[in-house]
């Protein structure tokens, strides 16, 4: 996977004014598909993956339920 930070202006979202939004573009290096995550969705996913990895290192039970695929994609 390749990750890139994207700044989306209000004008790009079709708004006259407002705040610039931070999004994360995720691109698969296997099939070149991509999607955008809102900042909070990306961080939630990142922390879930860290917890799963920590469980794996400690020899505990870890599962992929709700983490696989493009779950939580904007």
PyMOL Python script that loads the backbone (N, CA, C, O; Angstrom):
from pymol import cmd

cmd.read_pdbstr("""\
ATOM      1  N   UNK A   1       0.832  -1.179   0.000  1.00  0.00           N
ATOM      2  CA  UNK A   1       0.000   0.000   0.000  1.00  0.00           C
ATOM      3  C   UNK A   1       0.881   1.249   0.000  1.00  0.00           C
ATOM      4  O   UNK A   1       1.969   1.269   0.575  1.00  0.00           O
ATOM      5  N   UNK A   2       0.388   2.259  -0.646  1.00  0.00           N
ATOM      6  CA  UNK A   2       1.048   3.553  -0.694  1.00  0.00           C
ATOM      7  C   UNK A   2       0.072   4.579  -0.148  1.00  0.00           C
ATOM      8  O   UNK A   2      -1.091   4.604  -0.551  1.00  0.00           O
ATOM      9  N   UNK A   3       0.530   5.424   0.764  1.00  0.00           N
ATOM     10  CA  UNK A   3      -0.329   6.426   1.390  1.00  0.00           C
ATOM     11  C   UNK A   3       0.170   7.824   1.041  1.00  0.00           C
ATOM     12  O   UNK A   3       1.374   8.070   0.955  1.00  0.00           O
ATOM     13  N   UNK A   4      -0.782   8.733   0.841  1.00  0.00           N
ATOM     14  CA  UNK A   4      -0.459  10.105   0.488  1.00  0.00           C
ATOM     15  C   UNK A   4      -1.443  11.036   1.186  1.00  0.00           C
ATOM     16  O   UNK A   4      -2.642  10.757   1.215  1.00  0.00           O
ATOM     17  N   UNK A   5      -0.952  12.131   1.745  1.00  0.00           N
ATOM     18  CA  UNK A   5      -1.812  13.115   2.394  1.00  0.00           C
ATOM     19  C   UNK A   5      -2.366  14.059   1.327  1.00  0.00           C
ATOM     20  O   UNK A   5      -1.620  14.588   0.503  1.00  0.00           O
ATOM     21  N   UNK A   6      -3.672  14.262   1.355  1.00  0.00           N
ATOM     22  CA  UNK A   6      -4.352  15.122   0.387  1.00  0.00           C
ATOM     23  C   UNK A   6      -5.055  16.243   1.147  1.00  0.00           C
ATOM     24  O   UNK A   6      -5.749  15.986   2.130  1.00  0.00           O
ATOM     25  N   UNK A   7      -4.880  17.483   0.698  1.00  0.00           N
ATOM     26  CA  UNK A   7      -5.597  18.624   1.250  1.00  0.00           C
ATOM     27  C   UNK A   7      -6.689  19.005   0.257  1.00  0.00           C
ATOM     28  O   UNK A   7      -6.407  19.270  -0.911  1.00  0.00           O
ATOM     29  N   UNK A   8      -7.945  19.030   0.727  1.00  0.00           N
ATOM     30  CA  UNK A   8      -9.075  19.314  -0.146  1.00  0.00           C
ATOM     31  C   UNK A   8      -9.682  20.654   0.256  1.00  0.00           C
ATOM     32  O   UNK A   8     -10.208  20.807   1.358  1.00  0.00           O
ATOM     33  N   UNK A   9      -9.601  21.621  -0.658  1.00  0.00           N
ATOM     34  CA  UNK A   9     -10.114  22.968  -0.380  1.00  0.00           C
ATOM     35  C   UNK A   9     -11.634  22.974  -0.436  1.00  0.00           C
ATOM     36  O   UNK A   9     -12.238  22.080  -1.030  1.00  0.00           O
ATOM     37  N   UNK A  10     -12.261  23.984   0.182  1.00  0.00           N
ATOM     38  CA  UNK A  10     -13.717  24.098   0.112  1.00  0.00           C
ATOM     39  C   UNK A  10     -14.204  24.237  -1.337  1.00  0.00           C
ATOM     40  O   UNK A  10     -15.256  23.705  -1.690  1.00  0.00           O
ATOM     41  N   UNK A  11     -13.455  24.939  -2.159  1.00  0.00           N
ATOM     42  CA  UNK A  11     -13.839  25.128  -3.549  1.00  0.00           C
ATOM     43  C   UNK A  11     -13.852  23.794  -4.310  1.00  0.00           C
ATOM     44  O   UNK A  11     -14.715  23.571  -5.159  1.00  0.00           O
ATOM     45  N   UNK A  12     -12.898  22.916  -4.006  1.00  0.00           N
ATOM     46  CA  UNK A  12     -12.857  21.598  -4.649  1.00  0.00           C
ATOM     47  C   UNK A  12     -14.048  20.746  -4.224  1.00  0.00           C
ATOM     48  O   UNK A  12     -14.450  19.838  -4.952  1.00  0.00           O
ATOM     49  N   UNK A  13     -14.615  21.029  -3.056  1.00  0.00           N
ATOM     50  CA  UNK A  13     -15.790  20.310  -2.576  1.00  0.00           C
ATOM     51  C   UNK A  13     -17.085  20.989  -3.005  1.00  0.00           C
ATOM     52  O   UNK A  13     -18.173  20.540  -2.643  1.00  0.00           O
ATOM     53  N   UNK A  14     -16.973  22.087  -3.789  1.00  0.00           N
ATOM     54  CA  UNK A  14     -18.160  22.788  -4.271  1.00  0.00           C
ATOM     55  C   UNK A  14     -18.722  23.798  -3.295  1.00  0.00           C
ATOM     56  O   UNK A  14     -19.878  24.203  -3.418  1.00  0.00           O
ATOM     57  N   UNK A  15     -17.912  24.216  -2.314  1.00  0.00           N
ATOM     58  CA  UNK A  15     -18.351  25.195  -1.323  1.00  0.00           C
ATOM     59  C   UNK A  15     -17.704  26.542  -1.603  1.00  0.00           C
ATOM     60  O   UNK A  15     -16.622  26.618  -2.185  1.00  0.00           O
ATOM     61  N   UNK A  16     -18.378  27.596  -1.184  1.00  0.00           N
ATOM     62  CA  UNK A  16     -17.829  28.932  -1.394  1.00  0.00           C
ATOM     63  C   UNK A  16     -16.720  29.249  -0.386  1.00  0.00           C
ATOM     64  O   UNK A  16     -15.705  29.850  -0.736  1.00  0.00           O
ATOM     65  N   UNK A  17     -16.928  28.839   0.860  1.00  0.00           N
ATOM     66  CA  UNK A  17     -15.914  29.050   1.895  1.00  0.00           C
ATOM     67  C   UNK A  17     -15.979  27.905   2.895  1.00  0.00           C
ATOM     68  O   UNK A  17     -16.877  27.065   2.845  1.00  0.00           O
ATOM     69  N   UNK A  18     -15.028  27.888   3.785  1.00  0.00           N
ATOM     70  CA  UNK A  18     -14.950  26.820   4.778  1.00  0.00           C
ATOM     71  C   UNK A  18     -13.505  26.450   5.023  1.00  0.00           C
ATOM     72  O   UNK A  18     -12.582  27.142   4.593  1.00  0.00           O
ATOM     73  N   UNK A  19     -13.328  25.348   5.720  1.00  0.00           N
ATOM     74  CA  UNK A  19     -11.983  24.902   6.069  1.00  0.00           C
ATOM     75  C   UNK A  19     -11.488  23.853   5.082  1.00  0.00           C
ATOM     76  O   UNK A  19     -12.268  23.095   4.504  1.00  0.00           O
ATOM     77  N   UNK A  20     -10.192  23.829   4.908  1.00  0.00           N
ATOM     78  CA  UNK A  20      -9.558  22.791   4.103  1.00  0.00           C
ATOM     79  C   UNK A  20      -9.592  21.483   4.890  1.00  0.00           C
ATOM     80  O   UNK A  20      -9.282  21.466   6.081  1.00  0.00           O
ATOM     81  N   UNK A  21      -9.966  20.393   4.229  1.00  0.00           N
ATOM     82  CA  UNK A  21     -10.043  19.092   4.885  1.00  0.00           C
ATOM     83  C   UNK A  21      -8.804  18.264   4.566  1.00  0.00           C
ATOM     84  O   UNK A  21      -8.260  18.339   3.464  1.00  0.00           O
ATOM     85  N   UNK A  22      -8.370  17.482   5.535  1.00  0.00           N
ATOM     86  CA  UNK A  22      -7.241  16.578   5.351  1.00  0.00           C
ATOM     87  C   UNK A  22      -7.796  15.185   5.086  1.00  0.00           C
ATOM     88  O   UNK A  22      -8.635  14.687   5.836  1.00  0.00           O
ATOM     89  N   UNK A  23      -7.324  14.566   4.019  1.00  0.00           N
ATOM     90  CA  UNK A  23      -7.714  13.198   3.684  1.00  0.00           C
ATOM     91  C   UNK A  23      -6.451  12.400   3.406  1.00  0.00           C
ATOM     92  O   UNK A  23      -5.389  12.970   3.155  1.00  0.00           O
ATOM     93  N   UNK A  24      -6.569  11.093   3.451  1.00  0.00           N
ATOM     94  CA  UNK A  24      -5.439  10.209   3.152  1.00  0.00           C
ATOM     95  C   UNK A  24      -5.828   9.349   1.960  1.00  0.00           C
ATOM     96  O   UNK A  24      -6.837   8.645   1.987  1.00  0.00           O
ATOM     97  N   UNK A  25      -5.016   9.417   0.918  1.00  0.00           N
ATOM     98  CA  UNK A  25      -5.242   8.591  -0.259  1.00  0.00           C
ATOM     99  C   UNK A  25      -4.452   7.301  -0.088  1.00  0.00           C
ATOM    100  O   UNK A  25      -3.246   7.322   0.157  1.00  0.00           O
ATOM    101  N   UNK A  26      -5.150   6.187  -0.221  1.00  0.00           N
ATOM    102  CA  UNK A  26      -4.521   4.880  -0.104  1.00  0.00           C
ATOM    103  C   UNK A  26      -4.563   4.231  -1.487  1.00  0.00           C
ATOM    104  O   UNK A  26      -5.626   4.126  -2.100  1.00  0.00           O
ATOM    105  N   UNK A  27      -3.402   3.798  -1.972  1.00  0.00           N
ATOM    106  CA  UNK A  27      -3.317   3.177  -3.292  1.00  0.00           C
ATOM    107  C   UNK A  27      -2.684   1.805  -3.169  1.00  0.00           C
ATOM    108  O   UNK A  27      -1.635   1.642  -2.545  1.00  0.00           O
ATOM    109  N   UNK A  28      -3.323   0.838  -3.762  1.00  0.00           N
ATOM    110  CA  UNK A  28      -2.802  -0.522  -3.773  1.00  0.00           C
ATOM    111  C   UNK A  28      -1.690  -0.631  -4.803  1.00  0.00           C
ATOM    112  O   UNK A  28      -1.854  -0.211  -5.948  1.00  0.00           O
ATOM    113  N   UNK A  29      -0.571  -1.189  -4.401  1.00  0.00           N
ATOM    114  CA  UNK A  29       0.537  -1.409  -5.320  1.00  0.00           C
ATOM    115  C   UNK A  29       0.335  -2.666  -6.160  1.00  0.00           C
ATOM    116  O   UNK A  29       1.071  -2.897  -7.120  1.00  0.00           O
ATOM    117  N   UNK A  30      -0.658  -3.476  -5.804  1.00  0.00           N
ATOM    118  CA  UNK A  30      -0.937  -4.716  -6.531  1.00  0.00           C
ATOM    119  C   UNK A  30      -1.789  -4.444  -7.764  1.00  0.00           C
ATOM    120  O   UNK A  30      -1.427  -4.835  -8.874  1.00  0.00           O
ATOM    121  N   UNK A  31      -2.935  -3.765  -7.567  1.00  0.00           N
ATOM    122  CA  UNK A  31      -3.848  -3.552  -8.696  1.00  0.00           C
ATOM    123  C   UNK A  31      -4.090  -2.074  -9.010  1.00  0.00           C
ATOM    124  O   UNK A  31      -4.941  -1.755  -9.841  1.00  0.00           O
ATOM    125  N   UNK A  32      -3.359  -1.176  -8.364  1.00  0.00           N
ATOM    126  CA  UNK A  32      -3.411   0.267  -8.604  1.00  0.00           C
ATOM    127  C   UNK A  32      -4.766   0.903  -8.278  1.00  0.00           C
ATOM    128  O   UNK A  32      -5.041   2.021  -8.714  1.00  0.00           O
ATOM    129  N   UNK A  33      -5.615   0.205  -7.515  1.00  0.00           N
ATOM    130  CA  UNK A  33      -6.871   0.818  -7.084  1.00  0.00           C
ATOM    131  C   UNK A  33      -6.570   1.791  -5.943  1.00  0.00           C
ATOM    132  O   UNK A  33      -5.581   1.638  -5.226  1.00  0.00           O
ATOM    133  N   UNK A  34      -7.433   2.787  -5.787  1.00  0.00           N
ATOM    134  CA  UNK A  34      -7.195   3.772  -4.734  1.00  0.00           C
ATOM    135  C   UNK A  34      -8.500   4.228  -4.119  1.00  0.00           C
ATOM    136  O   UNK A  34      -9.570   4.044  -4.700  1.00  0.00           O
ATOM    137  N   UNK A  35      -8.409   4.825  -2.942  1.00  0.00           N
ATOM    138  CA  UNK A  35      -9.572   5.376  -2.254  1.00  0.00           C
ATOM    139  C   UNK A  35      -9.105   6.481  -1.316  1.00  0.00           C
ATOM    140  O   UNK A  35      -7.914   6.600  -1.029  1.00  0.00           O
ATOM    141  N   UNK A  36     -10.041   7.281  -0.846  1.00  0.00           N
ATOM    142  CA  UNK A  36      -9.736   8.361   0.088  1.00  0.00           C
ATOM    143  C   UNK A  36     -10.338   8.052   1.444  1.00  0.00           C
ATOM    144  O   UNK A  36     -11.502   7.661   1.539  1.00  0.00           O
ATOM    145  N   UNK A  37      -9.557   8.225   2.482  1.00  0.00           N
ATOM    146  CA  UNK A  37     -10.028   8.118   3.853  1.00  0.00           C
ATOM    147  C   UNK A  37     -10.105   9.510   4.450  1.00  0.00           C
ATOM    148  O   UNK A  37      -9.217  10.331   4.217  1.00  0.00           O
ATOM    149  N   UNK A  38     -11.142   9.787   5.208  1.00  0.00           N
ATOM    150  CA  UNK A  38     -11.121  10.991   6.023  1.00  0.00           C
ATOM    151  C   UNK A  38     -10.079  10.765   7.105  1.00  0.00           C
ATOM    152  O   UNK A  38      -9.781   9.624   7.457  1.00  0.00           O
ATOM    153  N   UNK A  39      -9.532  11.833   7.624  1.00  0.00           N
ATOM    154  CA  UNK A  39      -8.435  11.760   8.591  1.00  0.00           C
ATOM    155  C   UNK A  39      -8.763  10.832   9.765  1.00  0.00           C
ATOM    156  O   UNK A  39      -7.968   9.954  10.100  1.00  0.00           O
ATOM    157  N   UNK A  40      -9.926  11.023  10.388  1.00  0.00           N
ATOM    158  CA  UNK A  40     -10.287  10.222  11.568  1.00  0.00           C
ATOM    159  C   UNK A  40     -10.493   8.755  11.225  1.00  0.00           C
ATOM    160  O   UNK A  40     -10.120   7.882  12.009  1.00  0.00           O
ATOM    161  N   UNK A  41     -11.081   8.468  10.070  1.00  0.00           N
ATOM    162  CA  UNK A  41     -11.253   7.069   9.658  1.00  0.00           C
ATOM    163  C   UNK A  41      -9.904   6.393   9.460  1.00  0.00           C
ATOM    164  O   UNK A  41      -9.726   5.236   9.841  1.00  0.00           O
ATOM    165  N   UNK A  42      -8.953   7.109   8.865  1.00  0.00           N
ATOM    166  CA  UNK A  42      -7.615   6.560   8.657  1.00  0.00           C
ATOM    167  C   UNK A  42      -6.936   6.272   9.998  1.00  0.00           C
ATOM    168  O   UNK A  42      -6.341   5.209  10.179  1.00  0.00           O
ATOM    169  N   UNK A  43      -7.024   7.221  10.937  1.00  0.00           N
ATOM    170  CA  UNK A  43      -6.380   7.023  12.240  1.00  0.00           C
ATOM    171  C   UNK A  43      -7.005   5.864  13.000  1.00  0.00           C
ATOM    172  O   UNK A  43      -6.291   5.090  13.636  1.00  0.00           O
ATOM    173  N   UNK A  44      -8.345   5.729  12.945  1.00  0.00           N
ATOM    174  CA  UNK A  44      -9.010   4.591  13.593  1.00  0.00           C
ATOM    175  C   UNK A  44      -8.500   3.280  13.028  1.00  0.00           C
ATOM    176  O   UNK A  44      -8.212   2.347  13.779  1.00  0.00           O
ATOM    177  N   UNK A  45      -8.386   3.203  11.730  1.00  0.00           N
ATOM    178  CA  UNK A  45      -7.904   1.984  11.072  1.00  0.00           C
ATOM    179  C   UNK A  45      -6.458   1.689  11.449  1.00  0.00           C
ATOM    180  O   UNK A  45      -6.092   0.539  11.693  1.00  0.00           O
ATOM    181  N   UNK A  46      -5.642   2.735  11.495  1.00  0.00           N
ATOM    182  CA  UNK A  46      -4.231   2.583  11.863  1.00  0.00           C
ATOM    183  C   UNK A  46      -4.100   1.994  13.272  1.00  0.00           C
ATOM    184  O   UNK A  46      -3.310   1.076  13.491  1.00  0.00           O
ATOM    185  N   UNK A  47      -4.869   2.521  14.218  1.00  0.00           N
ATOM    186  CA  UNK A  47      -4.783   2.024  15.591  1.00  0.00           C
ATOM    187  C   UNK A  47      -5.301   0.597  15.706  1.00  0.00           C
ATOM    188  O   UNK A  47      -4.774  -0.184  16.497  1.00  0.00           O
ATOM    189  N   UNK A  48      -6.332   0.239  14.927  1.00  0.00           N
ATOM    190  CA  UNK A  48      -6.814  -1.147  14.946  1.00  0.00           C
ATOM    191  C   UNK A  48      -5.743  -2.096  14.418  1.00  0.00           C
ATOM    192  O   UNK A  48      -5.559  -3.190  14.952  1.00  0.00           O
ATOM    193  N   UNK A  49      -5.033  -1.674  13.364  1.00  0.00           N
ATOM    194  CA  UNK A  49      -3.966  -2.522  12.823  1.00  0.00           C
ATOM    195  C   UNK A  49      -2.824  -2.669  13.827  1.00  0.00           C
ATOM    196  O   UNK A  49      -2.248  -3.750  13.950  1.00  0.00           O
ATOM    197  N   UNK A  50      -2.489  -1.586  14.550  1.00  0.00           N
ATOM    198  CA  UNK A  50      -1.439  -1.665  15.570  1.00  0.00           C
ATOM    199  C   UNK A  50      -1.833  -2.631  16.676  1.00  0.00           C
ATOM    200  O   UNK A  50      -1.002  -3.407  17.145  1.00  0.00           O
ATOM    201  N   UNK A  51      -3.098  -2.590  17.099  1.00  0.00           N
ATOM    202  CA  UNK A  51      -3.570  -3.507  18.137  1.00  0.00           C
ATOM    203  C   UNK A  51      -3.496  -4.950  17.656  1.00  0.00           C
ATOM    204  O   UNK A  51      -3.087  -5.835  18.406  1.00  0.00           O
ATOM    205  N   UNK A  52      -3.892  -5.192  16.405  1.00  0.00           N
ATOM    206  CA  UNK A  52      -3.829  -6.540  15.866  1.00  0.00           C
ATOM    207  C   UNK A  52      -2.391  -7.044  15.808  1.00  0.00           C
ATOM    208  O   UNK A  52      -2.119  -8.196  16.144  1.00  0.00           O
ATOM    209  N   UNK A  53      -1.481  -6.189  15.386  1.00  0.00           N
ATOM    210  CA  UNK A  53      -0.073  -6.586  15.309  1.00  0.00           C
ATOM    211  C   UNK A  53       0.482  -6.885  16.701  1.00  0.00           C
ATOM    212  O   UNK A  53       1.211  -7.859  16.889  1.00  0.00           O
ATOM    213  N   UNK A  54       0.137  -6.051  17.664  1.00  0.00           N
ATOM    214  CA  UNK A  54       0.601  -6.278  19.031  1.00  0.00           C
ATOM    215  C   UNK A  54       0.078  -7.608  19.562  1.00  0.00           C
ATOM    216  O   UNK A  54       0.821  -8.351  20.203  1.00  0.00           O
ATOM    217  N   UNK A  55      -1.205  -7.918  19.303  1.00  0.00           N
ATOM    218  CA  UNK A  55      -1.766  -9.207  19.706  1.00  0.00           C
ATOM    219  C   UNK A  55      -1.025 -10.353  19.037  1.00  0.00           C
ATOM    220  O   UNK A  55      -0.766 -11.375  19.671  1.00  0.00           O
ATOM    221  N   UNK A  56      -0.685 -10.198  17.776  1.00  0.00           N
ATOM    222  CA  UNK A  56       0.039 -11.229  17.042  1.00  0.00           C
ATOM    223  C   UNK A  56       1.422 -11.460  17.637  1.00  0.00           C
ATOM    224  O   UNK A  56       1.834 -12.606  17.817  1.00  0.00           O
ATOM    225  N   UNK A  57       2.150 -10.374  17.948  1.00  0.00           N
ATOM    226  CA  UNK A  57       3.495 -10.470  18.531  1.00  0.00           C
ATOM    227  C   UNK A  57       3.456 -11.171  19.880  1.00  0.00           C
ATOM    228  O   UNK A  57       4.347 -11.956  20.203  1.00  0.00           O
ATOM    229  N   UNK A  58       2.420 -10.887  20.669  1.00  0.00           N
ATOM    230  CA  UNK A  58       2.294 -11.477  21.997  1.00  0.00           C
ATOM    231  C   UNK A  58       1.762 -12.904  21.940  1.00  0.00           C
ATOM    232  O   UNK A  58       1.604 -13.546  22.978  1.00  0.00           O
ATOM    233  N   UNK A  59       1.485 -13.408  20.735  1.00  0.00           N
ATOM    234  CA  UNK A  59       1.023 -14.787  20.596  1.00  0.00           C
ATOM    235  C   UNK A  59      -0.444 -14.954  20.900  1.00  0.00           C
ATOM    236  O   UNK A  59      -0.928 -16.080  21.021  1.00  0.00           O
ATOM    237  N   UNK A  60      -1.150 -13.872  21.025  1.00  0.00           N
ATOM    238  CA  UNK A  60      -2.580 -13.935  21.330  1.00  0.00           C
ATOM    239  C   UNK A  60      -3.415 -14.193  20.098  1.00  0.00           C
ATOM    240  O   UNK A  60      -2.903 -14.374  18.993  1.00  0.00           O
ATOM    241  N   UNK A  61      -4.706 -14.203  20.318  1.00  0.00           N
ATOM    242  CA  UNK A  61      -5.646 -14.419  19.237  1.00  0.00           C
ATOM    243  C   UNK A  61      -5.949 -13.091  18.556  1.00  0.00           C
ATOM    244  O   UNK A  61      -6.335 -12.125  19.215  1.00  0.00           O
ATOM    245  N   UNK A  62      -5.779 -13.041  17.267  1.00  0.00           N
ATOM    246  CA  UNK A  62      -6.126 -11.838  16.515  1.00  0.00           C
ATOM    247  C   UNK A  62      -6.941 -12.268  15.309  1.00  0.00           C
ATOM    248  O   UNK A  62      -6.715 -13.335  14.738  1.00  0.00           O
ATOM    249  N   UNK A  63      -7.885 -11.431  14.931  1.00  0.00           N
ATOM    250  CA  UNK A  63      -8.699 -11.755  13.765  1.00  0.00           C
ATOM    251  C   UNK A  63      -8.808 -10.536  12.857  1.00  0.00           C
ATOM    252  O   UNK A  63      -8.459  -9.421  13.245  1.00  0.00           O
ATOM    253  N   UNK A  64      -9.290 -10.766  11.660  1.00  0.00           N
ATOM    254  CA  UNK A  64      -9.369  -9.710  10.668  1.00  0.00           C
ATOM    255  C   UNK A  64     -10.794  -9.191  10.502  1.00  0.00           C
ATOM    256  O   UNK A  64     -11.091  -8.516   9.516  1.00  0.00           O
ATOM    257  N   UNK A  65     -11.658  -9.488  11.427  1.00  0.00           N
ATOM    258  CA  UNK A  65     -13.051  -9.103  11.308  1.00  0.00           C
ATOM    259  C   UNK A  65     -13.203  -7.589  11.233  1.00  0.00           C
ATOM    260  O   UNK A  65     -12.758  -6.879  12.135  1.00  0.00           O
ATOM    261  N   UNK A  66     -13.825  -7.087  10.171  1.00  0.00           N
ATOM    262  CA  UNK A  66     -14.074  -5.668  10.022  1.00  0.00           C
ATOM    263  C   UNK A  66     -12.873  -4.846   9.602  1.00  0.00           C
ATOM    264  O   UNK A  66     -12.981  -3.624   9.500  1.00  0.00           O
ATOM    265  N   UNK A  67     -11.742  -5.466   9.357  1.00  0.00           N
ATOM    266  CA  UNK A  67     -10.548  -4.723   8.991  1.00  0.00           C
ATOM    267  C   UNK A  67     -10.180  -4.918   7.533  1.00  0.00           C
ATOM    268  O   UNK A  67      -9.585  -4.030   6.923  1.00  0.00           O
ATOM    269  N   UNK A  68     -10.519  -6.056   6.967  1.00  0.00           N
ATOM    270  CA  UNK A  68     -10.140  -6.347   5.598  1.00  0.00           C
ATOM    271  C   UNK A  68     -10.889  -5.498   4.587  1.00  0.00           C
ATOM    272  O   UNK A  68     -11.893  -4.864   4.914  1.00  0.00           O
ATOM    273  N   UNK A  69     -10.400  -5.492   3.368  1.00  0.00           N
ATOM    274  CA  UNK A  69     -11.060  -4.777   2.287  1.00  0.00           C
ATOM    275  C   UNK A  69     -11.007  -3.270   2.475  1.00  0.00           C
ATOM    276  O   UNK A  69     -10.067  -2.727   3.055  1.00  0.00           O
ATOM    277  N   UNK A  70     -12.025  -2.621   1.978  1.00  0.00           N
ATOM    278  CA  UNK A  70     -12.067  -1.146   2.007  1.00  0.00           C
ATOM    279  C   UNK A  70     -13.080  -0.663   3.028  1.00  0.00           C
ATOM    280  O   UNK A  70     -13.751   0.342   2.796  1.00  0.00           O
ATOM    281  N   UNK A  71     -13.208  -1.359   4.156  1.00  0.00           N
ATOM    282  CA  UNK A  71     -14.159  -0.993   5.203  1.00  0.00           C
ATOM    283  C   UNK A  71     -13.826   0.393   5.732  1.00  0.00           C
ATOM    284  O   UNK A  71     -12.667   0.677   6.035  1.00  0.00           O
ATOM    285  N   UNK A  72     -14.823   1.254   5.847  1.00  0.00           N
ATOM    286  CA  UNK A  72     -14.627   2.592   6.395  1.00  0.00           C
ATOM    287  C   UNK A  72     -14.115   3.603   5.399  1.00  0.00           C
ATOM    288  O   UNK A  72     -13.644   4.674   5.783  1.00  0.00           O
ATOM    289  N   UNK A  73     -14.202   3.275   4.121  1.00  0.00           N
ATOM    290  CA  UNK A  73     -13.691   4.185   3.094  1.00  0.00           C
ATOM    291  C   UNK A  73     -14.724   5.228   2.780  1.00  0.00           C
ATOM    292  O   UNK A  73     -15.922   4.947   2.737  1.00  0.00           O
ATOM    293  N   UNK A  74     -14.251   6.443   2.560  1.00  0.00           N
ATOM    294  CA  UNK A  74     -15.131   7.563   2.188  1.00  0.00           C
ATOM    295  C   UNK A  74     -15.366   7.515   0.703  1.00  0.00           C
ATOM    296  O   UNK A  74     -16.078   8.361   0.162  1.00  0.00           O
TER     297      UNK A  74
END
""", "prot")
cmd.dss("prot")
cmd.show_as("cartoon", "prot")
cmd.util.cbc("prot")
cmd.orient("prot")
